[in-house]
């Protein structure tokens, strides 16, 4: 699951920024992660 948005401040080289979340359960590997990402112009 993730959320992508246009930043409210003007950063010349960043078009979009986003936050994502990943959860893993139901197997031997349990846990989660939080992901930050951006899209460059």
N, CA, C and O atoms as CSV, one atom per row, in Angstrom:
chain,resi,resn,atom,element,x,y,z
A,1,UNK,N,N,0.856,-1.152,0.000
A,1,UNK,CA,C,0.000,0.000,0.000
A,1,UNK,C,C,0.908,1.222,0.000
A,1,UNK,O,O,1.918,1.247,0.703
A,2,UNK,N,N,0.557,2.224,-0.776
A,2,UNK,CA,C,1.378,3.421,-0.851
A,2,UNK,C,C,0.560,4.656,-1.142
A,2,UNK,O,O,-0.609,4.573,-1.517
A,3,UNK,N,N,1.187,5.798,-0.965
A,3,UNK,CA,C,0.534,7.085,-1.202
A,3,UNK,C,C,1.518,7.971,-1.939
A,3,UNK,O,O,2.628,8.194,-1.456
A,4,UNK,N,N,1.132,8.482,-3.102
A,4,UNK,CA,C,1.970,9.329,-3.942
A,4,UNK,C,C,1.353,10.710,-4.012
A,4,UNK,O,O,0.144,10.838,-4.206
A,5,UNK,N,N,2.175,11.758,-3.856
A,5,UNK,CA,C,1.645,13.118,-3.899
A,5,UNK,C,C,2.659,14.069,-4.509
A,5,UNK,O,O,3.846,13.756,-4.600
A,6,UNK,N,N,2.182,15.229,-4.924
A,6,UNK,CA,C,3.040,16.309,-5.382
A,6,UNK,C,C,3.414,17.132,-4.155
A,6,UNK,O,O,2.530,17.547,-3.405
A,7,UNK,N,N,4.702,17.377,-3.934
A,7,UNK,CA,C,5.095,18.081,-2.716
A,7,UNK,C,C,4.568,19.516,-2.689
A,7,UNK,O,O,4.504,20.169,-3.730
A,8,UNK,N,N,4.187,20.014,-1.502
A,8,UNK,CA,C,3.665,21.378,-1.396
A,8,UNK,C,C,4.730,22.449,-1.612
A,8,UNK,O,O,4.400,23.584,-1.954
A,9,UNK,N,N,5.988,22.108,-1.421
A,9,UNK,CA,C,7.075,23.059,-1.672
A,9,UNK,C,C,7.716,22.710,-3.001
A,9,UNK,O,O,7.766,21.542,-3.387
A,10,UNK,N,N,8.199,23.708,-3.691
A,10,UNK,CA,C,8.823,23.485,-4.998
A,10,UNK,C,C,10.279,23.067,-4.821
A,10,UNK,O,O,11.125,23.864,-4.416
A,11,UNK,N,N,10.550,21.814,-5.131
A,11,UNK,CA,C,11.914,21.299,-5.150
A,11,UNK,C,C,12.232,21.055,-6.622
A,11,UNK,O,O,11.542,20.273,-7.277
A,12,UNK,N,N,13.264,21.709,-7.155
A,12,UNK,CA,C,13.491,21.683,-8.610
A,12,UNK,C,C,13.610,20.289,-9.230
A,12,UNK,O,O,13.157,20.090,-10.357
A,13,UNK,N,N,14.199,19.332,-8.539
A,13,UNK,CA,C,14.455,18.030,-9.159
A,13,UNK,C,C,13.482,16.938,-8.726
A,13,UNK,O,O,13.609,15.801,-9.181
A,14,UNK,N,N,12.513,17.244,-7.861
A,14,UNK,CA,C,11.556,16.238,-7.390
A,14,UNK,C,C,10.165,16.562,-7.917
A,14,UNK,O,O,9.648,17.654,-7.678
A,15,UNK,N,N,9.556,15.614,-8.636
A,15,UNK,CA,C,8.213,15.790,-9.184
A,15,UNK,C,C,7.172,15.270,-8.200
A,15,UNK,O,O,6.212,15.971,-7.880
A,16,UNK,N,N,7.358,14.055,-7.723
A,16,UNK,CA,C,6.423,13.416,-6.795
A,16,UNK,C,C,7.196,12.802,-5.638
A,16,UNK,O,O,8.349,12.398,-5.791
A,17,UNK,N,N,6.552,12.736,-4.485
A,17,UNK,CA,C,7.113,12.003,-3.354
A,17,UNK,C,C,6.053,11.029,-2.855
A,17,UNK,O,O,4.861,11.226,-3.090
A,18,UNK,N,N,6.483,9.998,-2.181
A,18,UNK,CA,C,5.515,9.009,-1.718
A,18,UNK,C,C,5.993,8.262,-0.498
A,18,UNK,O,O,7.174,8.265,-0.151
A,19,UNK,N,N,5.036,7.624,0.140
A,19,UNK,CA,C,5.286,6.785,1.306
A,19,UNK,C,C,4.575,5.464,1.067
A,19,UNK,O,O,3.418,5.451,0.647
A,20,UNK,N,N,5.237,4.377,1.325
A,20,UNK,CA,C,4.639,3.060,1.161
A,20,UNK,C,C,4.821,2.217,2.407
A,20,UNK,O,O,5.728,2.450,3.206
A,21,UNK,N,N,3.952,1.242,2.560
A,21,UNK,CA,C,4.019,0.343,3.706
A,21,UNK,C,C,3.811,-1.084,3.216
A,21,UNK,O,O,2.935,-1.353,2.394
A,22,UNK,N,N,4.614,-1.973,3.724
A,22,UNK,CA,C,4.507,-3.382,3.364
A,22,UNK,C,C,4.459,-4.211,4.639
A,22,UNK,O,O,5.297,-4.049,5.526
A,23,UNK,N,N,3.473,-5.101,4.728
A,23,UNK,CA,C,3.349,-5.996,5.876
A,23,UNK,C,C,3.451,-7.437,5.398
A,23,UNK,O,O,2.898,-7.796,4.358
A,24,UNK,N,N,4.154,-8.251,6.154
A,24,UNK,CA,C,4.315,-9.655,5.805
A,24,UNK,C,C,3.936,-10.501,7.016
A,24,UNK,O,O,4.565,-10.411,8.070
A,25,UNK,N,N,2.914,-11.313,6.855
A,25,UNK,CA,C,2.500,-12.220,7.923
A,25,UNK,C,C,1.944,-13.478,7.286
A,25,UNK,O,O,1.629,-13.490,6.096
A,26,UNK,N,N,1.826,-14.515,8.057
A,26,UNK,CA,C,1.315,-15.771,7.535
A,26,UNK,C,C,2.395,-16.677,6.982
A,26,UNK,O,O,2.089,-17.667,6.317
A,27,UNK,N,N,3.658,-16.357,7.245
A,27,UNK,CA,C,4.755,-17.216,6.812
A,27,UNK,C,C,5.835,-17.180,7.892
A,27,UNK,O,O,5.638,-16.587,8.953
A,28,UNK,N,N,6.961,-17.807,7.623
A,28,UNK,CA,C,8.057,-17.811,8.591
A,28,UNK,C,C,8.663,-16.420,8.759
A,28,UNK,O,O,9.211,-16.107,9.816
A,29,UNK,N,N,8.569,-15.585,7.724
A,29,UNK,CA,C,9.106,-14.226,7.786
A,29,UNK,C,C,7.972,-13.271,8.129
A,29,UNK,O,O,7.092,-13.016,7.307
A,30,UNK,N,N,8.001,-12.752,9.332
A,30,UNK,CA,C,6.953,-11.831,9.774
A,30,UNK,C,C,7.574,-10.465,10.014
A,30,UNK,O,O,8.694,-10.366,10.514
A,31,UNK,N,N,6.855,-9.420,9.661
A,31,UNK,CA,C,7.355,-8.067,9.888
A,31,UNK,C,C,6.760,-7.105,8.893
A,31,UNK,O,O,5.747,-7.391,8.255
A,32,UNK,N,N,7.392,-5.974,8.770
A,32,UNK,CA,C,6.906,-4.959,7.858
A,32,UNK,C,C,8.011,-3.982,7.521
A,32,UNK,O,O,9.106,-4.034,8.082
A,33,UNK,N,N,7.708,-3.094,6.599
A,33,UNK,CA,C,8.675,-2.073,6.211
A,33,UNK,C,C,7.944,-0.808,5.798
A,33,UNK,O,O,6.808,-0.849,5.324
A,34,UNK,N,N,8.613,0.300,5.985
A,34,UNK,CA,C,8.123,1.603,5.572
A,34,UNK,C,C,9.062,2.104,4.491
A,34,UNK,O,O,10.277,2.129,4.687
A,35,UNK,N,N,8.508,2.508,3.342
A,35,UNK,CA,C,9.312,2.890,2.190
A,35,UNK,C,C,9.030,4.343,1.832
A,35,UNK,O,O,7.872,4.748,1.735
A,36,UNK,N,N,10.080,5.119,1.637
A,36,UNK,CA,C,9.977,6.490,1.142
A,36,UNK,C,C,10.537,6.510,-0.274
A,36,UNK,O,O,11.599,5.939,-0.524
A,37,UNK,N,N,9.838,7.158,-1.205
A,37,UNK,CA,C,10.321,7.207,-2.576
A,37,UNK,C,C,10.002,8.550,-3.208
A,37,UNK,O,O,9.122,9.274,-2.743
A,38,UNK,N,N,10.735,8.880,-4.285
A,38,UNK,CA,C,10.508,10.124,-5.011
A,38,UNK,C,C,10.765,9.908,-6.489
A,38,UNK,O,O,11.480,8.986,-6.882
A,39,UNK,N,N,10.177,10.764,-7.295
A,39,UNK,CA,C,10.280,10.694,-8.743
A,39,UNK,C,C,11.016,11.937,-9.222
A,39,UNK,O,O,10.563,13.056,-8.979
A,40,UNK,N,N,12.147,11.754,-9.899
A,40,UNK,CA,C,12.948,12.885,-10.364
A,40,UNK,C,C,12.481,13.361,-11.729
A,40,UNK,O,O,11.954,12.590,-12.531
A,41,UNK,N,N,12.686,14.647,-11.971
A,41,UNK,CA,C,12.333,15.232,-13.273
A,41,UNK,C,C,13.442,15.002,-14.266
A,41,UNK,O,O,13.335,15.419,-15.419
